[in-house]
Amino acid sequence: MKKKILIVDDEESIRKSLSGALADEGYAVFTAADGADALELVETERPHLILLDIWMPQIDGIEALRKLKEDFPEVAVVMISGHGSIETAVKATKLGAYDFIEKPLSLEKVVITIDHALRERHLEKEVSLYRQKFDQTSTIVAESIAMKKLEDEIKRAAPTDSYVLISGENGTGKELVARQLYSMSMRKDGPFVEVNCAAIPEELIESELFGYEKGAFTGATGKKSGKFDVADGGTIFLDEIGDMSLKTQAKILRILQEQRFVRVGGNKTIRVDVRVFAATNRDLLKMIKEGTFREDLYFRLNVIPLFVPPLRERLEDIPVLIDHFIDEFARQDMRQKKTIDEKAISLLKAYRWPGNVRELKNLVERLIIMSPGDVIGLDDIPAYIKSGVGIEPGQGLFSNDNIKDARENFERVFIEKKLRENGNNISKTAKALGMERSHLHKKIKAYEIEMKK
């Protein structure tokens, strides 16, 4: 993608000469004759660097610089002037200008300054990205045929610019797939912006995605860039896309089709260049039939479909995942590395893992912290797993001496399972169990069930 340069000067001859020279250098060039036009162009074109004259009608360069740095601090600005002074240069630098070039302009010096400024901005962006990005542990760890197939699909899809729809149950690692796609893509030097559509209230999601203008609503005291603004030139990951309202889906569809949008409370069309990954744990085809998900949005997103299988369908991945998590936690906490014996692994492979890889990771962390010895054995495995599906006689439910204890043990395990399935939401779990909320509270207290946050 070509870097965009905006030239702002009231002298037409300078705009023309600089435009031609910079276009020859491979830049996409835009021009403006004054500060007011420049501010409008920045809104829509989002240049990477601005050559800004100081002495201009309406809004001069210093005032334009001040506004640019307030609203677009990431854009590099190089000041140019034929009437410069040390005082003006110092003032421009304090306001955030990258450099100050005096007229008559040397094209060689202009090109070198632009190159240095863009390189410096790129390095700053890289540092920022490394701070916000996934760490080295964010890699797919698998031995199963199903996951090896998924890895091959990721390798083929990543270098393209096509949209990707990732489906799978909660906790299977859909976000990890999105990160892998991004890290292997042509946009890996650009931003990676995550949006959890289910976590943003309906009344706020538009302003989060598209930003808003000052005064757009009560409390909007200034302009705010949205997620699509921030993702320009990179990738946006729309997690839990099935939780969006039909109204928001329509706006998402428009930006996917046109790569442009309007901020909340605004009237200017803003263009962006964004690749989209989306993920869901819901059956979107069923939602389409029910009228709760747009068919045209589904087909727009589902250019490359990827499915992440649940952990119960790839049990051979459990030992390598356990080793990976043990190594990870040992590095993080500087703890002595523990091991897990084969009987304990066999027991874990017999469990159904409703919470998938996320549940396994949480369990490994718990075992590393709470197990007293250096080797994690059967006695360290929690009761809810021992009482799960696939346990041999002599363990779990079958270790009870009478029917009353077995019934209570089963009821406790069943309640724990339903709580996990409903995200520890008491109301949802009570409804699923067909009991009163207060009655479920009493059961949780009586069975001393641990409510994980």
C-alpha positions, 0 to 999 in steps of 0.5 A, spaced: 500 500 500 502 506 497 504 511 503 499 517 503 502 524 503 498 531 503 501 537 501 498 544 504 501 550 501 497 556 498 502 557 492 500 552 486 507 552 483 509 549 489 503 544 490 505 542 483 512 541 483 512 537 490 506 533 487 510 531 481 516 529 485 513 525 490 509 521 485 515 519 482 518 517 488 512 512 489 507 516 494 500 517 493 499 525 493 493 529 495 494 537 495 490 543 499 491 550 498 489 552 505 489 549 512 481 549 512 481 544 506 487 540 509 483 539 515 477 536 511 482 532 507 485 529 513 479 526 515 477 523 509 484 520 506 488 519 512 495 521 510 501 518 513 505 525 512 503 532 511 507 537 508 504 544 511 506 551 509 506 556 515 503 562 512 496 561 509 490 564 508 484 562 513 487 557 518 495 558 518 500 552 518 501 553 526 493 553 528 492 547 523 498 543 526 495 544 533 488 542 530 492 536 527 496 534 533 489 534 537 485 530 532 490 526 529 497 525 533 499 519 529 500 523 523 507 526 521 507 533 520 513 537 516 513 544 516 515 548 510 516 556 510 519 562 506 519 566 512 521 562 517 524 564 524 527 560 530 522 562 534 517 559 529 521 553 528 521 552 536 514 553 536 512 548 531 516 543 534 513 544 541 506 543 537 509 536 535 512 537 528 517 532 526 521 537 522 522 544 519 524 546 512 525 553 509 524 555 502 526 555 496 525 547 497 530 542 495 527 536 493 532 532 495 532 534 502 524 534 502 524 526 500 530 525 505 526 528 510 519 524 508 523 518 508 526 519 515 519 521 518 515 515 515 521 510 518 521 513 525 513 513 525 513 506 523 518 504 528 514 508 533 508 504 531 512 497 531 513 498 538 506 500 540 504 494 536 508 489 540 506 492 547 498 491 545 499 485 541 500 477 543 506 475 546 510 469 544 505 464 547 500 465 542 501 460 538 497 454 536 499 447 539 496 441 537 497 434 534 491 432 532 489 431 524 483 436 525 488 442 528 493 440 523 488 441 517 486 448 520 493 450 521 494 448 513 488 452 512 490 458 516 497 458 512 493 458 505 488 464 507 493 468 511 497 472 505 490 474 502 486 480 503 480 476 503 475 476 509 475 470 514 469 467 518 471 463 524 466 459 528 467 454 534 464 453 541 466 458 546 474 457 549 476 453 543 481 458 541 478 463 535 481 469 537 488 465 537 486 463 530 485 470 528 492 472 531 495 467 527 492 469 520 494 476 522 501 474 524 502 471 517 498 476 513 501 482 508 498 486 514 502 484 520 506 491 520 499 494 521 494 495 527 490 489 529 484 491 533 479 486 537 472 488 538 468 484 542 461 485 540 458 481 545 461 486 551 459 492 548 452 495 550 447 496 544 447 503 545 454 504 545 457 499 539 456 504 533 460 510 537 465 504 539 466 502 531 465 508 528 467 514 533 463 520 534 464 527 533 464 533 538 456 534 541 454 527 538 450 526 544 451 528 551 458 527 554 461 527 547 466 533 549 470 531 543 471 527 537 473 520 538 476 515 533 472 509 532 475 502 532 475 502 524 479 508 524 484 505 528 485 499 524 486 503 518 491 499 514 491 493 518 486 488 521 480 488 525 477 482 529 470 482 530 469 477 535 462 474 537 459 477 531 452 474 532 451 478 538 450 484 534 443 487 532 440 488 525 441 495 525 449 495 527 449 489 522 447 493 516 452 499 518 457 493 518 455 491 511 456 498 508 463 499 511 465 492 508 462 493 501 465 500 501 470 501 506 467 507 508 463 510 514 460 516 517 462 517 525 456 518 529 454 525 529 458 527 523 456 528 516 463 526 512 465 520 509 471 517 512 475 512 507 479 506 510 483 500 508 481 494 513 481 487 512 476 483 517 476 477 521 469 475 524 468 470 529 462 466 532 460 461 537 453 461 534 449 458 528 449 464 523 445 460 518 439 458 523 439 465 525 438 467 518 432 463 518 430 466 524 431 473 522 436 475 527 442 475 522 443 478 515 444 473 510 448 478 505 452 480 511 453 472 512 455 471 505 460 478 505 464 475 511 464 468 510 469 468 504 474 463 507 470 459 513 474 456 518 472 452 524 475 450 530 473 443 533 472 443 540 477 439 545 473 433 546 473 432 538 481 432 539 483 429 545 490 427 542 491 435 543 490 434 551 498 432 553 501 437 548 497 443 551 498 441 558 505 441 557 505 448 553 501 451 559 506 448 564 511 451 560 508 458 560 506 458 567 513 456 569 516 462 565 511 467 567 511 466 575 518 463 575 516 457 578 519 450 578 516 446 573 512 441 575 510 434 571 503 430 570 503 423 571 500 418 565 494 416 570 492 424 571 492 425 563 488 419 562 483 422 567 483 428 563 482 425 556 476 422 559 473 428 561 468 432 556 471 439 556 465 443 556 469 450 556 474 447 551 481 449 551 480 455 556 477 451 561 484 446 560 488 452 561 485 454 567 485 447 570 493 447 569 494 453 572 490 451 578 493 445 579 500 448 578 499 453 584 495 448 588 498 441 587 503 440 593 508 436 590 512 436 583 508 431 580 501 432 579 497 426 580 490 423 580 489 425 587 490 433 585 484 432 580 478 436 582 472 432 584 468 435 578 472 431 573 473 425 577 465 425 577 465 426 569 463 422 563 468 416 562 470 414 569 471 407 571 468 404 577 471 405 583 472 412 582 467 419 582 460 417 583 461 410 584 466 411 590 460 413 594 457 407 599 450 409 599 445 412 594 443 418 598 451 420 597 451 418 590 445 422 589 448 428 592 454 428 589 451 427 582 447 433 583 453 437 585 457 435 579 451 437 575 450 444 578 457 445 577 457 443 569 450 447 568 454 453 571 460 453 567 455 452 561 452 458 563 458 462 565 456 462 572 450 466 571 445 464 576 439 466 573 440 463 566 443 456 570 436 456 575 432 457 568 436 451 565 435 447 571 428 449 572 428 451 579 428 458 583 434 462 583 433 462 591 433 455 591 439 454 586 443 459 591 442 454 597 444 448 593 451 452 591 452 454 598 450 447 601 455 443 596 460 449 597 461 450 590 466 455 588 463 460 583 469 462 579 469 469 577 
